[in-house]
């Protein structure tokens, strides 16, 4: 399988029975805080950073900023 990508238009997604959506990724930064029995808090050593964590798919509304039809004219959309 090659790793090329192309634009998917809403009508093509409908005809191919696909979901017109985009993957959602986040960067996570973890910092630990330790609370002692006398309620003094201190930061644990080091931070952990995790990049590009997949959290799901988000549907794309037709003609929204993320839609491939955003800048198309009425005649181009048809």
Buried (B, 14 or more C-beta within 10 A) or exposed (E): EEEEEEEBBBEEBEEEEEEBBEEEEEEEEEEEEEEEEEEEEEEEEEEEEEEEEEEEEEEBEBBEEEBBBEEEEEEEEE
